[in-house]
Amino acid sequence: MNTAFLRLAVPALAALLLSGCASVFLVDNQVQSFPRWQDRAPNAGVPAAPQVYRFERLPSQQEANARGQDELERYAEASLAKLGWTRAAPGVSAPWAVQVSASVVRLPHAPWESPWDRWGPYGYYGSPFALPGRDYVVTGSGQVIFFPPVPRFETPYYQRSVSLVIRDAASNRVVYETRGAHDGRWNSTPALWTAMLDAALQGFPTPPAGVRQVNIEVPR
């Protein structure tokens, strides 16, 4: 094979692969779902799409963070629409009531990271002769210089979760519950929350039992 062609083709292929990998962000979610469709009525089956629902809110969702709840419900509405479930128009009754919630815990660093850092801008504590795992350096004259640890530069880490509950409007019984959790450094964006809700609703209305990992790719 022409070696000149290889010299050109291999870097081009590598660049293409790297650009493809960099074009998406992987949102990995831990998901667990609990279908209870049979609880709404004797011999009740799994509802087939299309279906119509309305959102309902807890008192805290109505007052403390109404704007944030509006946004969260818009994301949930988009995810449910992909499954054939449509939000009822204002004032129109619906056979299903949906409640969606989310939580965020902001940590100063990832759980596995130490709050202390021993690395400097020029290597280990600014010394090209220092080694990882040591808190001292030895000078050419044999003198030992100790360096105390310093606080790690803060790179926030987020633990996020979403929950979606569906009730039978007539009986007020919970017929479906699902939860999704994602940890990472990505700041809050509509794409992130939508991906988490899509993951939590994967397999709807008859998801597999137990905890499972659902990965959603989001364009950068």
Backbone bond lengths (Angstrom), bond angles and torsions (degrees), N, CA, C in turn:
res aa  C-N    CA-C-N  psi(-1)  N-CA   C-N-CA  omega(-1)  CA-C   N-CA-C  phi
1 M - - - 1.466 - - 1.522 109.18 -
2 N 1.294 116.23 147.85 1.450 122.05 -177.92 1.526 109.96 -63.97
3 T 1.349 116.54 119.26 1.464 119.87 -178.14 1.514 111.91 -68.11
4 A 1.306 117.74 -31.00 1.470 120.91 177.65 1.524 110.49 -64.10
5 F 1.340 115.13 -38.77 1.463 119.33 178.17 1.531 110.43 -63.69
6 L 1.353 115.79 -42.28 1.459 119.58 179.32 1.521 111.75 -62.47
7 R 1.344 116.35 -40.29 1.462 119.44 -179.19 1.521 111.08 -61.98
8 L 1.328 116.44 -30.00 1.463 120.04 179.53 1.520 111.99 -87.93
9 A 1.329 116.09 -37.97 1.469 120.42 -173.02 1.513 111.88 -73.84
10 V 1.327 118.25 -42.24 1.462 120.66 -175.54 1.525 112.15 -62.57
11 P 1.348 120.21 -49.92 1.473 118.74 176.76 1.523 112.72 -60.82
12 A 1.334 116.88 -37.01 1.461 119.35 -179.86 1.512 110.99 -65.18
13 L 1.361 116.44 -41.48 1.455 120.22 178.77 1.520 110.93 -65.39
14 A 1.330 116.27 -41.57 1.468 119.97 178.86 1.520 110.85 -61.90
15 A 1.323 116.75 -42.92 1.462 120.51 178.83 1.513 111.15 -63.23
16 L 1.345 116.10 -38.19 1.466 119.70 179.35 1.514 110.83 -65.43
17 L 1.341 116.94 -43.42 1.458 120.56 179.47 1.519 111.51 -64.23
18 L 1.334 115.79 -41.44 1.461 119.00 179.96 1.514 111.26 -66.25
19 S 1.318 117.68 -40.26 1.455 120.20 179.71 1.516 110.60 -66.43
20 G 1.355 117.10 -34.60 1.455 120.21 177.87 1.509 111.44 -66.72
21 C 1.343 116.53 -41.18 1.457 120.52 179.36 1.519 110.92 -66.76
22 A 1.338 116.29 -35.96 1.462 119.65 -175.89 1.512 112.44 -79.99
23 S 1.354 117.53 -8.60 1.454 119.96 -175.16 1.518 113.26 -82.71
24 V 1.339 117.11 -11.56 1.465 120.87 -179.81 1.517 110.19 -129.67
25 F 1.324 114.41 156.71 1.459 122.20 175.79 1.516 107.10 -119.26
26 L 1.321 117.39 127.35 1.455 121.71 -177.89 1.521 110.43 -88.34
27 V 1.328 116.49 119.92 1.465 122.13 175.48 1.523 107.23 -101.81
28 D 1.321 116.66 103.35 1.459 120.77 -179.79 1.524 109.08 -91.11
29 N 1.317 116.40 129.86 1.464 122.14 -173.88 1.525 110.72 -126.33
30 Q 1.320 114.67 141.73 1.456 121.03 169.01 1.527 107.17 -97.51
31 V 1.325 116.65 119.37 1.461 121.97 -170.95 1.525 110.29 -123.00
32 Q 1.327 115.24 141.43 1.467 121.13 172.24 1.520 108.44 -143.28
33 S 1.328 116.30 132.60 1.462 121.33 -175.07 1.527 110.15 -128.03
34 F 1.354 114.77 151.88 1.454 121.12 -176.80 1.531 109.69 -134.52
35 P 1.328 118.69 90.58 1.466 120.42 177.33 1.532 110.69 -79.92
36 R 1.332 116.00 134.46 1.472 121.81 178.71 1.530 109.37 -138.31
37 W 1.305 116.78 43.80 1.458 120.21 -175.66 1.522 112.06 -59.72
38 Q 1.333 116.88 -30.97 1.454 120.31 -177.18 1.527 112.83 -70.00
39 D 1.335 117.50 -13.36 1.462 120.50 -177.47 1.525 113.02 -77.86
40 R 1.308 118.67 -14.16 1.466 118.81 -173.98 1.520 112.82 -77.00
41 A 1.313 117.34 -28.44 1.465 120.56 179.94 1.523 108.48 -167.47
42 P 1.338 117.77 155.64 1.464 119.63 177.23 1.530 111.33 -58.94
43 N 1.317 114.95 134.05 1.464 122.22 178.11 1.530 113.09 62.63
44 A 1.321 116.79 21.51 1.469 119.76 178.95 1.521 109.28 -74.15
45 G 1.306 115.49 136.99 1.451 119.84 179.67 1.514 111.98 -101.16
46 V 1.310 115.71 -175.01 1.462 121.79 178.18 1.524 108.41 -77.60
47 P 1.330 117.97 126.97 1.471 119.49 -178.67 1.528 111.92 -68.47
48 A 1.296 115.61 135.81 1.464 120.79 178.06 1.520 109.47 -96.17
49 A 1.304 116.11 144.82 1.468 120.90 176.59 1.521 108.97 -68.35
50 P 1.340 116.85 149.45 1.479 127.99 6.25 1.524 112.03 -85.49
51 Q 1.335 115.36 153.53 1.455 123.15 177.05 1.527 108.70 -136.45
52 V 1.334 115.25 158.65 1.466 121.61 -179.79 1.524 108.36 -122.00
53 Y 1.324 116.73 138.63 1.459 121.71 -177.97 1.525 110.03 -139.64
54 R 1.310 114.55 169.92 1.462 121.45 171.80 1.524 107.23 -131.00
55 F 1.325 116.60 154.87 1.456 121.15 175.53 1.520 110.01 -87.05
56 E 1.309 115.46 145.11 1.453 120.58 170.43 1.523 108.39 -128.19
57 R 1.333 116.56 154.69 1.460 120.96 -174.03 1.524 111.53 -129.90
58 L 1.333 113.96 150.28 1.452 120.70 169.06 1.525 108.61 -75.05
59 P 1.333 117.83 160.58 1.467 119.25 178.60 1.526 112.85 -55.16
60 S 1.336 117.27 -39.56 1.470 119.62 -179.77 1.515 111.66 -66.01
61 Q 1.302 118.01 -31.15 1.462 121.28 178.71 1.522 112.14 -75.94
62 Q 1.319 116.26 -20.45 1.456 120.06 -179.54 1.518 112.09 -83.40
63 E 1.334 117.03 -27.82 1.463 119.75 -171.53 1.526 113.18 -115.60
64 A 1.331 116.99 -52.43 1.461 120.25 -169.67 1.527 112.91 -68.06
65 N 1.311 117.28 -38.74 1.461 119.10 -174.79 1.529 109.62 -143.96
66 A 1.318 115.83 57.05 1.463 119.91 -175.50 1.525 111.85 -62.59
67 R 1.338 116.61 -39.19 1.461 118.95 -178.87 1.519 111.28 -65.73
68 G 1.321 117.13 -43.91 1.453 120.64 177.78 1.521 111.89 -63.66
69 Q 1.330 116.33 -36.43 1.454 119.86 178.39 1.523 111.15 -68.92
70 D 1.320 117.43 -36.58 1.467 120.68 175.23 1.525 110.73 -57.25
71 E 1.340 115.74 -45.53 1.461 120.20 -179.16 1.524 110.57 -65.42
72 L 1.324 116.98 -44.44 1.456 120.69 -179.21 1.528 110.65 -61.27
73 E 1.315 116.98 -41.27 1.464 119.88 178.91 1.531 111.73 -67.05
74 R 1.318 117.63 -31.57 1.469 119.51 175.80 1.530 110.45 -65.68
75 Y 1.330 116.49 -40.71 1.458 119.62 177.54 1.530 110.43 -64.76
76 A 1.326 116.33 -43.53 1.465 120.32 178.96 1.520 110.84 -64.74
77 E 1.317 116.60 -38.34 1.468 120.74 178.14 1.527 110.83 -59.95
78 A 1.331 116.52 -42.25 1.465 121.00 178.93 1.526 110.93 -65.02
79 S 1.343 117.11 -40.87 1.461 120.50 -179.96 1.524 111.42 -67.83
80 L 1.338 117.20 -41.50 1.464 120.68 179.38 1.521 111.56 -68.69
81 A 1.336 117.31 -32.60 1.462 120.56 179.32 1.527 111.04 -62.10
82 K 1.326 117.39 -31.54 1.461 120.71 177.99 1.527 111.78 -66.11
83 L 1.330 115.96 -18.37 1.468 121.29 -178.30 1.522 112.29 -103.01
84 G 1.329 115.75 4.30 1.455 119.63 179.12 1.515 114.80 87.97
85 W 1.322 117.30 14.04 1.466 121.57 177.56 1.527 107.96 -103.51
86 T 1.329 115.96 127.30 1.459 122.03 -173.18 1.521 110.16 -117.67
87 R 1.327 115.45 137.65 1.459 120.61 177.87 1.530 109.88 -72.23
88 A 1.331 116.40 133.53 1.455 121.19 -179.87 1.524 110.44 -70.37
89 A 1.310 115.77 148.67 1.460 120.59 176.49 1.525 109.46 -67.20
90 P 1.345 118.04 154.17 1.472 120.86 178.74 1.527 111.28 -53.97
91 G 1.347 115.22 133.33 1.456 120.60 178.31 1.509 114.77 84.28
92 V 1.323 117.68 -3.88 1.459 121.66 179.91 1.529 108.98 -99.62
93 S 1.328 116.65 131.07 1.461 120.53 179.75 1.520 110.35 -72.22
94 A 1.333 116.21 155.61 1.461 121.83 -178.83 1.526 108.55 -142.66
95 P 1.319 117.83 149.12 1.464 120.82 -178.89 1.524 114.45 -75.71
96 W 1.336 115.99 -11.94 1.465 119.41 -177.35 1.527 110.29 -127.82
97 A 1.341 115.28 145.89 1.465 122.17 174.87 1.524 108.14 -119.91
98 V 1.316 116.94 129.58 1.465 122.42 -176.47 1.524 109.62 -115.96
99 Q 1.305 115.33 132.52 1.463 121.23 175.36 1.522 108.35 -121.67
100 V 1.325 117.18 125.83 1.460 121.63 -178.89 1.519 109.06 -123.09
101 S 1.318 116.68 139.92 1.464 121.50 -180.00 1.519 109.25 -143.16
102 A 1.322 115.01 162.18 1.469 120.90 -179.43 1.517 109.21 -148.75
103 S 1.318 115.23 156.22 1.465 120.12 176.86 1.520 109.54 -143.23
104 V 1.331 115.12 151.96 1.469 121.98 179.66 1.520 108.88 -136.39
105 V 1.318 116.70 130.00 1.466 122.54 171.98 1.523 107.16 -115.29
106 R 1.322 116.19 120.63 1.471 121.15 -179.68 1.521 109.63 -98.88
107 L 1.332 116.17 120.92 1.456 121.99 177.63 1.528 108.88 -107.48
108 P 1.334 118.56 148.33 1.473 120.51 -179.85 1.522 112.74 -68.15
109 H 1.340 117.13 -20.90 1.459 121.83 178.44 1.521 107.45 -158.95
110 A 1.310 116.97 169.64 1.460 121.24 179.58 1.526 110.55 -64.84
111 P 1.321 119.13 150.06 1.475 121.39 -176.81 1.517 113.88 -57.75
112 W 1.339 117.48 -29.89 1.458 119.86 -177.87 1.529 112.75 -87.18
113 E 1.321 118.52 -4.14 1.452 121.73 -179.02 1.524 110.99 -91.91
114 S 1.318 115.47 142.95 1.451 120.08 175.70 1.525 110.00 -75.50
115 P 1.328 118.03 144.01 1.468 119.21 176.08 1.519 112.84 -71.80
116 W 1.346 116.66 -6.50 1.460 120.46 179.64 1.516 110.26 -112.69
117 D 1.299 115.18 147.53 1.463 121.30 -177.58 1.524 109.03 -128.20
118 R 1.346 115.64 139.16 1.467 119.82 179.09 1.526 111.76 -114.48
119 W 1.320 116.23 7.68 1.455 118.90 -177.88 1.514 111.52 -98.52
120 G 1.338 116.51 137.71 1.451 122.31 178.08 1.512 110.77 -106.27
121 P 1.315 117.70 178.24 1.466 121.20 -177.47 1.519 113.96 -67.54
122 Y 1.355 117.57 -19.34 1.466 120.36 -178.79 1.522 110.83 -115.71
123 G 1.305 116.85 31.41 1.447 119.64 -177.10 1.508 108.63 115.89
124 Y 1.306 115.86 -152.12 1.448 120.80 -176.45 1.520 109.85 -74.56
125 Y 1.318 116.15 106.21 1.453 122.93 -178.64 1.509 112.70 56.56
126 G 1.340 115.67 36.41 1.453 119.24 174.89 1.506 113.61 78.06
127 S 1.332 117.85 1.50 1.459 119.64 -177.82 1.521 110.07 -109.81
128 P 1.319 118.92 128.36 1.470 120.95 177.99 1.516 112.57 -70.94
129 F 1.356 117.70 -9.96 1.459 120.95 -177.43 1.523 112.22 -101.33
130 A 1.317 117.63 -5.55 1.461 120.05 -178.47 1.515 110.00 -81.21
131 L 1.322 116.40 155.19 1.462 122.43 -176.59 1.523 110.34 -120.30
132 P 1.338 118.01 147.88 1.461 120.60 176.06 1.521 111.04 -59.70
133 G 1.308 115.65 143.55 1.456 120.71 178.45 1.518 113.47 90.69
134 R 1.322 117.68 -7.49 1.462 120.22 178.16 1.517 110.06 -113.43
135 D 1.331 115.88 148.80 1.455 120.46 176.71 1.532 110.50 -110.86
136 Y 1.353 116.75 30.74 1.455 120.40 178.91 1.526 109.46 -154.17
137 V 1.315 115.05 162.97 1.461 121.58 171.03 1.527 107.69 -131.87
138 V 1.347 114.20 156.59 1.459 120.35 178.52 1.521 107.17 -113.42
139 T 1.305 116.62 122.98 1.455 120.80 -178.97 1.520 110.08 -77.37
140 G 1.337 115.66 173.63 1.458 119.95 -179.46 1.518 112.22 -62.55
141 S 1.324 117.95 -27.38 1.464 121.07 -179.72 1.524 111.93 -85.66
142 G 1.349 116.47 1.62 1.459 119.17 179.92 1.519 114.16 91.12
143 Q 1.320 117.02 1.00 1.453 119.66 179.42 1.524 110.00 -74.60
144 V 1.326 116.68 136.18 1.467 122.43 179.13 1.521 108.57 -98.19
145 I 1.316 115.79 124.16 1.465 121.04 178.49 1.528 108.18 -113.94
146 F 1.334 115.58 122.21 1.464 121.13 -179.05 1.526 110.20 -94.78
147 F 1.296 115.50 144.55 1.458 121.62 178.78 1.525 109.22 -120.82
148 P 1.299 118.07 122.76 1.466 119.44 176.57 1.522 110.00 -74.07
149 P 1.326 117.06 151.92 1.466 118.82 177.50 1.526 111.10 -67.72
150 V 1.308 116.01 152.08 1.464 121.89 177.62 1.524 108.29 -120.98
151 P 1.317 117.59 155.09 1.466 119.46 178.99 1.524 111.04 -59.78
152 R 1.319 115.52 138.98 1.461 121.16 178.44 1.530 110.17 -67.53
153 F 1.314 115.88 141.32 1.454 120.24 174.22 1.520 108.26 -60.64
154 E 1.307 116.95 128.60 1.459 120.79 -171.03 1.526 111.49 -71.62
155 T 1.320 115.77 122.41 1.470 122.82 172.57 1.523 105.79 -126.16
156 P 1.324 118.04 94.89 1.472 121.58 -171.07 1.520 113.26 -55.33
157 Y 1.312 113.56 147.80 1.461 122.86 178.09 1.522 106.64 -127.88
158 Y 1.339 117.09 135.28 1.459 120.92 -172.43 1.532 111.05 -116.80
159 Q 1.308 115.36 136.70 1.463 122.32 172.33 1.529 106.95 -111.74
160 R 1.329 116.09 112.80 1.464 120.83 -174.51 1.526 110.59 -118.59
161 S 1.325 115.48 150.83 1.456 120.66 175.54 1.513 109.87 -146.55
162 V 1.326 115.81 151.35 1.457 122.26 174.32 1.523 108.09 -129.01
163 S 1.316 115.54 152.72 1.458 121.15 178.60 1.516 108.32 -140.78
164 L 1.316 116.54 137.88 1.463 121.18 177.79 1.527 108.64 -134.09
165 V 1.325 115.50 127.02 1.468 122.38 -177.92 1.520 108.69 -123.16
166 I 1.323 116.37 133.30 1.465 121.81 177.06 1.527 108.45 -114.96
167 R 1.325 115.37 130.85 1.464 121.71 177.20 1.524 110.41 -116.05
168 D 1.327 115.19 147.69 1.448 120.38 169.24 1.528 107.38 -74.41
169 A 1.314 117.34 118.76 1.460 120.95 -173.19 1.526 112.27 -62.05
170 A 1.317 117.79 -33.48 1.459 120.88 -176.85 1.525 112.08 -70.91
171 S 1.330 116.97 -42.69 1.467 120.94 -176.74 1.521 113.63 -102.36
172 N 1.341 117.37 -12.85 1.466 124.59 -176.04 1.532 112.36 63.99
173 R 1.317 116.83 19.59 1.459 120.50 178.99 1.530 110.35 -86.00
174 V 1.322 115.13 141.37 1.462 119.95 176.25 1.523 108.48 -73.43
175 V 1.321 116.16 123.78 1.466 120.61 -179.01 1.528 112.42 -114.55
176 Y 1.324 116.19 -10.21 1.465 119.19 178.16 1.520 109.03 -157.68
177 E 1.324 115.17 134.13 1.462 121.35 175.09 1.522 108.32 -138.89
178 T 1.314 116.65 137.36 1.449 120.45 176.53 1.520 109.83 -145.58
179 R 1.324 114.99 147.34 1.466 120.95 -179.42 1.518 109.52 -135.26
180 G 1.327 115.63 146.36 1.448 121.39 175.71 1.516 110.06 -137.23
181 A 1.332 116.98 144.34 1.468 121.95 -179.22 1.523 109.33 -134.74
182 H 1.331 114.80 140.93 1.467 121.23 178.80 1.517 108.69 -143.83
183 D 1.332 116.45 133.97 1.458 122.78 176.61 1.518 109.32 -114.88
184 G 1.334 115.85 143.62 1.456 118.65 176.30 1.513 112.16 168.32
185 R 1.322 115.43 -175.85 1.465 121.23 -176.59 1.527 112.66 -98.14
186 W 1.314 117.60 -3.18 1.451 120.71 -176.29 1.519 110.41 -66.82
187 N 1.332 116.39 129.64 1.463 120.66 176.94 1.517 110.03 -67.93
188 S 1.328 115.04 161.33 1.456 120.66 -177.57 1.524 111.04 -64.85
189 T 1.337 116.09 126.47 1.465 122.23 176.18 1.522 108.19 -142.08
190 P 1.332 118.05 156.77 1.464 119.82 174.95 1.525 112.44 -56.70
191 A 1.333 117.19 -38.41 1.462 120.33 -179.14 1.523 111.68 -63.07
192 L 1.330 117.13 -37.10 1.462 120.85 179.82 1.525 110.80 -65.90
193 W 1.340 116.83 -48.35 1.465 120.13 -178.47 1.520 111.27 -66.80
194 T 1.319 117.29 -37.92 1.455 120.28 177.61 1.523 110.69 -63.59
195 A 1.337 116.73 -41.20 1.461 120.75 178.14 1.529 110.75 -62.76
196 M 1.324 117.38 -40.96 1.459 120.34 179.43 1.527 111.37 -65.22
197 L 1.335 116.74 -40.58 1.462 119.99 178.69 1.526 110.99 -69.74
198 D 1.325 117.27 -39.18 1.461 120.31 175.74 1.527 110.27 -59.27
199 A 1.328 115.82 -41.57 1.465 120.03 179.95 1.531 110.87 -66.43
200 A 1.336 115.97 -43.49 1.471 119.76 -179.19 1.524 111.84 -63.52
201 L 1.330 117.12 -27.87 1.465 121.52 -178.55 1.529 112.68 -97.73
202 Q 1.309 117.43 4.78 1.457 118.71 179.08 1.532 109.60 -67.36
203 G 1.317 116.14 133.25 1.458 121.21 -177.23 1.515 113.42 91.14
204 F 1.341 117.34 -6.03 1.464 121.91 -179.86 1.529 109.62 -61.47
205 P 1.340 118.74 138.95 1.470 129.49 6.30 1.524 114.18 -96.69
206 T 1.338 117.96 4.70 1.470 120.56 -179.94 1.524 109.28 -126.89
207 P 1.323 117.61 73.15 1.467 120.87 -176.78 1.520 111.18 -76.01
208 P 1.327 117.01 162.64 1.466 120.08 174.97 1.521 110.89 -69.42
209 A 1.322 115.83 156.13 1.467 120.94 -179.56 1.529 110.20 -79.97
210 G 1.332 114.70 156.07 1.451 120.74 174.84 1.517 113.70 86.22
211 V 1.333 114.34 174.48 1.460 121.45 179.07 1.525 108.73 -77.94
212 R 1.317 116.48 136.03 1.453 120.94 179.99 1.522 109.70 -141.28
213 Q 1.300 116.20 157.23 1.462 120.68 176.82 1.519 108.92 -99.07
214 V 1.318 115.00 130.35 1.459 121.85 178.67 1.522 107.76 -124.88
215 N 1.314 116.76 118.43 1.459 121.77 -179.89 1.523 110.07 -102.12
216 I 1.316 115.19 132.26 1.459 121.78 178.45 1.530 108.33 -121.52
217 E 1.328 116.73 128.94 1.452 120.68 177.49 1.521 109.81 -92.35
218 V 1.330 115.25 129.47 1.454 121.89 -178.68 1.528 108.81 -118.42
219 P 1.325 119.46 129.16 1.457 119.99 176.86 1.521 110.99 -60.83
220 R 1.323 116.32 141.48 1.466 120.26 179.48 1.507 110.18 -76.60
